[in-house]
């Protein structure tokens, strides 16, 4: 890759717009697409900044996802408790 291509790629803007999903199929499709974009952004950050910055950013994202999963699990457990069903 030559320097011109590198500069063009570095200035290329991609707009990602999230639309509220209306069903399970579209929600899963949105998750898959946004995951691909997130992984691309993480790769870009590791190429364009220091490895330390990229790793820190990746850890922050991982923590946010872990927190969201924990919250979803707590909501599921609370709903099961209300319905008097055993949790996982």
BELKANOR-V622376 format. One record per pair of residues at least 12 apart in sequence whose C-alpha atoms are under 6 Angstrom apart, sorted by sequence separation. I is the first residue (numbers start at 1). J is the second residue. D is the distance in Angstrom with one decimal. If there is no record, write none. Layout:
i & j & d
I & J & D
I & J & D
//
This chain:
none
//
